[in-house]
Amino acid sequence: MTDSEHSEDARTYRASSGPAAIVLSGLLAIFLLGDTVLRGSWGQMLLIAPWVLLGLWIVYEISFVSAVRVDADGASVQNMLRRTSFGWSRVRDIDFRWQLVFSLDDGTDISCYGGPARSRPNRPSAGQDDARSKVPAGVRDLTEIRDRWESAVGADAPITRTWDGPALIALGVIVLWAVGAVLIATAG
């Protein structure tokens, strides 16, 4: 994004199922590793842990990490391991297909896996006749993002594409641990 990575007017959009999936998967991983310690030993748990952690890492990457962060200066889109940041002046259009899509001035379209997505309108509850409640949440989010884009002044940050370094380092550690566990298990 830009210099204001932690600005107060920033908003992050993430799939609503992401936090629930990572919490449930984390609890399952803790249970499995704890059960291995109780029924086996700490050594067995250390041999099994990289496989459980690899599964947890995959759930994290698929369901939780993808997000869209917008502020007054631009947006940052993270789709799994790839992160793209840009200023609002680099955006040609913002639209919905199945998910939010930024069309940039370099000719690329960025689909946002973790941002607002198309959905059906909410059913109004009894006695509720608010026009705002009939608009799907994804459309409201799209309108808010478009409003930020249209009101941006001088947000000319370049388009930058980077990899999610901490996630790749964690994957590398888990893979090395798994290789070590396989070597130990086959040697003994």
N, C-alpha and C positions, 0 to 999 in steps of 0.2 A: 504494500500500500504506500503510504507516504510517511513523513516524519511523525505524524500524529497517530502512531500505532496504538496508543492507549488513550485516545481522546474520549471525552465523556459523552459525546453525542454519537459514538459508534454503536452499531447494532449488529449482532451476530444471528444469522438464520441457520438453523440446523434441522435435520429431519427429526420429527418428534419421537420416533421410535428408537433413535440412536442412544440416548441416555439410558432408557429402560433396557435395551439389549446389552449394553456394556455392564450395567449393574448386575443384571441377572447372570450374565456369563462370568463376571468376577466372583459372584457368590458361589456359582457352580465350581469354579476353579479352586476356590478356597476349600470348599467341601471335599473335592476329590483329593487335593493334596493333604488335607487334614486326615482324611480317612486312610490314606496311604501310610501316614505316620503312625496312626493308631493301630492299624492292622499289620503293618510291616515294620519299617524302621525309617530313620532319617535318611539313611543311605539309599533306600529304595525310592523315597520321595525325591531325592536329588537326581536320580536316574529318570524318573517319570516327569518331573517338573518341566523340562524344556518342551515336551510335547503338549502339555496342558497350556503352557504359556504361549506356544505357537498358535494354538487354537484361539486363545484369548486375543493375541495380537491380530489375527485375521478378522475376528469379530470387530475389534476396535477399528481397523482400517476400513472395513466394508460398511459398518453401520454408524460409527460415531464421528470419525475425524472429518469427513466431508462437510464443509460449511461455507457460507458466504458471509463476509464481514464488510459492512459499508459504513462510511463516515462522510463528512463534508468534503473530503479531498479525493476520495476514490473508493475502490473496492478491492477486496482480496478474496479469491476463490480457491478453496482447497478441495481437490477431487482426489481422494485417497492419498497417494504419495506425491502428487504434483500440486504445487502452489503457484498461482498466477496473481500478480498485483498490478494495478493500473490506476491512473488518474481518470477523473470523469471526462476530460477532454479527449481521451482515447476511445470513448464509447460512441459508436454510431447508432446503436439501437439496443433496447432491452425488451425482451418478449418472452412469452411462454410457449413452449411446445408441450412436452410432458413435465418439464422442469424449467426453471429460469435459464435464459440464454442471453449472454452478453455478446453482441456483435462489435468487434473492435476495428479500429481504423487500419490495422495491418491485414485485414481480410479474414481473420480467424473468428470463429464462433466458439464461445466457451459455454458448454452446458454445465450447470451447477448441480452436482449429484446431491448435495446436502442442503440446498436452499429451498425456498418456497416452491411448491408444486401445484399442479392442477388438482382440484378436488371439487366434490359436489357441494352445493350450498348447504348450510346447516338447516336443520328442521327447526322452525320457531317453536318455542315452548308455549304452553298455555298462557294466554294473555299478553304475549310478546308480539308486538307489531312494529318493531324497530327495523327500518330499512337497512341499517348497517349490519344487523344480524343475518340478513338474507344473502349478503355478499360473502363468497367463500374467503377463507383466511388467506389463501395463496394470492387471490386478486388484490386484497387489501395490502399484502406485503409488496406485491409488484407495484402498486400505486405509490407506496411509500418510497421504494427504491427509485422509481422514475422521478418522483418529486425531488429527491436528493440530487439526481443526475441533472435535471433541468435547472435547478437553482444553484448549481456549482459554478463558482467564479474562480478562474485562475488555477484550477486543479489540473496541472499538467505533468503529473508524475509519469515516468516512462513505464512501458509494459515490461515487467520482469517475471521470468519463469524460473522457479527453483524447485529442488526436491526437498521433501520433509526429512531433513538430516537426522533429528532425534529418533524418528520411527525407523529409519534405515539402520542406525546404530543399534537400536534395540533388537531389530531382526537379526543383525549380524551376531550379536551376543547370544541370542537364543539358538541360532544355527550352530555356532561354535560349541555351545553347551550340549546341544543334541548330538553333535558328532562325538564329543567327549564321552557322553553317556553311552553311545553305541559302542565305542571302542572299549570302554570299561566293561560293559555287559558281555561283549563277545570274548574278551580276554579272560574273564573269570569263570 
